[in-house]
Structures are given as C-alpha cells and as structure tokens.
Amino acid sequence: MDSRTSGENSITWYWEDFREGEVREFGAKTVSREDIVRFASEFDPQPFHVDEAAAAKTMFGGLIASGWHTAAMAMRMMCDEYLLRSASLGSPGIEGMKWLLPVRPGDTLSIRLTVLESRPMQSKPKVGLVKSRHEVLNQHGEVVMRMEGYGMFGKRPPPSR
C-alpha cells in the first residue's frame, strides 16, 4: 500500500512524497445543471451560466459551468485526494490557469496531477516547495482546465526516539 494514502485524518503526505515527474490521476465529480446554476447565481451570474434559454443563443449553444466553478470543483477533488491528509502549508500562488473547453451539465470531471519540480525552500528549512500542473479532464479524457502553480508542504519530521 502507498504510505502516502494510508490512514484516516492523519498526515500521510509530506514534501518528500512529491517526486518530480510523478503523475497521479484521481477524482470523479459529475456536474449537475443545478450545481452550475447555484454556483453561478452567487458568484458568476453571466447568462450562459444561469439561463438555459439565453445560453442556447450564445457561442456555447447551451448552459456551461463558470470557470471559477470548475476551479472550485478541482480544489475540492485535490482536498479529498491528498491536501487534507498532507502537511500542506498553502500556496504562494499559481502561475497560470486556462479554461480550454466548456464544462456542461452531466460532465464528469477528474484530475491529472503532474509534479514538475520539488525543492526545499531556502528561507524555511522545514518547508519544501512543489510546482505542479493540475489538468481537469472530462469523461472523454479532454482537458477542460489547466493550472500550474506552487504548493508549500512541511518536511517529514525525524523519527521520534
């Protein structure tokens, strides 16, 4: 069993567990029409996110999820897969995020995580920096969103004596 994913409610992922070149796939979130409209009504009420009739007349030809909704769903899948069981110390930011294809009602999203770089932080000896690419894929394997950025993770503590 992969030691990074064993145990419940305990830290199982440390900076040392993110290896450059590693690729992991996870998640399965099916997006409903109601989810799209609910999120957009509160945070991004553009017509193609909240009104099916108006959305049908746009270049999208129908209702689509807000890109911010897609990002929020990706964040939830990342939390469920590893962040809530990791020594995560947050992020200094992302370098880029692109919405490549619309997300529609009924789409099922998953994530492909690629570790691009992993290095210790010079200014914080107990912290490592991980640069990663997260690609959100639909049920057809098409990349609908891509983001790259950094995460800060605590280093594994030395064994207790």
C-alpha positions in Angstrom: 0.0 0.0 0.0 1.2 3.5 -0.8 2.2 5.0 2.6 1.0 8.4 1.3 -2.6 7.4 1.2 -3.0 5.1 4.2 -4.7 6.2 7.4 -7.7 8.4 8.1 -7.5 12.0 9.3 -3.7 11.9 9.7 -0.9 13.5 7.8 0.3 11.0 5.3 1.8 13.3 2.6 4.9 15.3 3.2 7.1 17.3 0.9 9.3 14.3 0.3 6.4 12.4 -1.1 6.1 14.6 -4.2 8.5 13.3 -6.7 9.4 15.2 -9.8 7.9 13.6 -12.9 5.2 11.7 -10.9 1.7 11.6 -12.4 -1.4 10.8 -10.5 -5.0 10.7 -11.6 -7.9 10.9 -9.3 -11.4 12.3 -8.7 -14.8 11.8 -10.2 -17.2 14.7 -9.9 -20.3 14.8 -12.0 -21.6 18.3 -12.6 -25.4 18.9 -12.5 -27.4 21.7 -14.1 -28.5 22.7 -10.6 -24.8 22.9 -9.4 -23.9 25.1 -12.3 -26.8 27.5 -11.8 -26.4 27.6 -8.0 -22.7 28.4 -8.1 -23.1 31.0 -10.9 -26.1 32.6 -9.4 -24.0 33.5 -6.4 -20.5 34.1 -7.9 -20.7 34.5 -11.7 -24.2 35.3 -12.9 -23.5 35.6 -16.6 -26.4 34.4 -18.8 -24.6 31.4 -20.2 -24.1 30.1 -16.6 -27.6 30.7 -15.2 -30.2 30.9 -18.0 -30.6 27.9 -20.4 -32.6 29.9 -23.0 -30.1 32.7 -23.1 -27.2 30.2 -23.1 -28.6 28.4 -26.1 -28.2 31.6 -28.1 -24.5 32.0 -27.3 -21.5 30.6 -29.0 -21.6 27.8 -26.4 -25.0 26.6 -27.5 -26.2 25.8 -24.0 -25.5 26.1 -20.3 -21.9 25.9 -19.2 -20.2 26.0 -15.8 -18.3 29.1 -14.7 -14.6 28.6 -15.0 -14.4 29.5 -11.3 -16.8 26.7 -10.6 -14.6 24.3 -12.4 -11.6 25.6 -10.4 -13.6 25.2 -7.2 -14.5 21.6 -8.1 -10.9 20.9 -8.9 -9.9 22.3 -5.5 -12.4 20.0 -3.7 -11.1 16.9 -5.6 -7.5 17.9 -4.6 -8.5 18.3 -1.0 -10.3 15.0 -0.9 -7.4 13.1 -2.7 -4.4 14.5 -0.8 -4.4 18.0 0.6 -6.5 17.3 3.7 -4.1 14.4 4.6 -0.9 16.3 3.8 1.4 18.7 5.6 0.1 21.5 3.3 1.1 25.0 4.3 -0.9 26.7 1.5 0.3 28.2 -1.8 2.2 31.3 -2.7 0.1 31.3 -5.9 -0.4 29.9 -9.4 1.5 30.9 -12.5 -1.4 30.3 -14.8 -4.9 28.9 -15.3 -6.6 28.3 -18.6 -10.1 27.2 -19.3 -9.8 25.2 -22.5 -13.2 23.6 -23.0 -16.6 24.3 -21.6 -18.0 22.1 -18.7 -21.6 21.2 -19.3 -24.3 19.6 -17.2 -23.7 15.9 -16.9 -19.9 16.1 -17.4 -17.8 14.0 -15.0 -14.5 15.7 -14.1 -11.3 14.2 -12.8 -7.8 15.4 -12.3 -4.3 14.5 -13.6 -1.6 15.9 -11.3 2.0 16.1 -12.6 4.8 17.1 -10.3 7.0 19.5 -12.2 9.5 20.4 -9.6 10.2 19.7 -5.9 12.8 21.6 -3.9 13.5 22.8 -0.4 12.7 26.4 0.5 16.0 28.2 1.3 14.3 30.7 3.6 12.3 28.0 5.6 14.3 24.8 6.3 11.3 22.8 7.4 9.3 23.5 4.2 9.5 22.3 0.7 8.1 23.8 -2.4 6.3 21.7 -5.1 5.5 23.1 -8.5 2.7 21.1 -10.1 0.3 21.0 -13.1 -3.3 20.1 -12.5 -5.3 19.2 -15.6 -9.0 18.8 -15.2 -10.4 16.3 -17.6 -13.9 15.5 -18.7 -15.3 12.0 -19.1 -13.9 11.9 -22.7 -10.4 12.5 -21.4 -10.4 16.0 -22.8 -8.5 18.7 -20.8 -11.1 21.3 -19.8 -8.9 23.3 -17.5 -5.1 23.5 -16.8 -3.3 25.3 -14.0 0.2 25.4 -12.8 1.5 26.7 -9.5 3.2 26.1 -6.3 2.3 24.4 -3.0 4.2 24.6 0.2 4.5 21.4 2.3 6.1 20.6 5.6 9.0 18.2 5.6 8.6 14.8 7.2 9.6 15.1 10.9 12.5 12.9 12.1 11.5 9.7 13.7 10.8 10.0 17.4 13.1 8.2 19.8 
